[in-house]
């Protein structure tokens, strides 16, 4: 998660993006990195999680990332959560909860919904305060 926090800081510092970072790991190997780039790329789908999934998929030449773990500094939204379900991730670990759009338990339970053909193990709260402070400071500075 510390690496994901570094990616979030990069998003803020290098691209003036909302500071969210993500990395995808399988068997102890980092397969994909991502940070928010939706403002920079003019792409509403360029969330940190999606960027990490895209990088990992390209690296493996496969849209399935079965068994991989995604570490992300903010609870995934519904779009990102469904991409994770389609990719067949094994686990998602997030830092700060998102009480407005979180889809890993805060607002929606998308990752574990029994109606899907795949469910993902979820753990939240890892380095949550560090991530929340990064986000709070970013939005305070913009106001």
HELIX and SHEET records of a PDB file:
HELIX    1   1 UNK A    2  UNK A   15  1                                  14    
HELIX    2   2 UNK A   38  UNK A   41  1                                   4    
HELIX    3   3 UNK A   48  UNK A   60  1                                  13    
HELIX    4   4 UNK A   78  UNK A   87  1                                  10    
HELIX    5   5 UNK A  110  UNK A  112  5                                   3    
HELIX    6   6 UNK A  128  UNK A  142  1                                  15    
SHEET    1   A 5 UNK A  29  UNK A  35  0                                        
SHEET    2   A 5 UNK A  21  UNK A  26 -1                                        
SHEET    3   A 5 UNK A  69  UNK A  74 -1                                        
SHEET    4   A 5 UNK A  91  UNK A  96  1                                        
SHEET    5   A 5 UNK A 121  UNK A 124  1                                        
END                                                                             
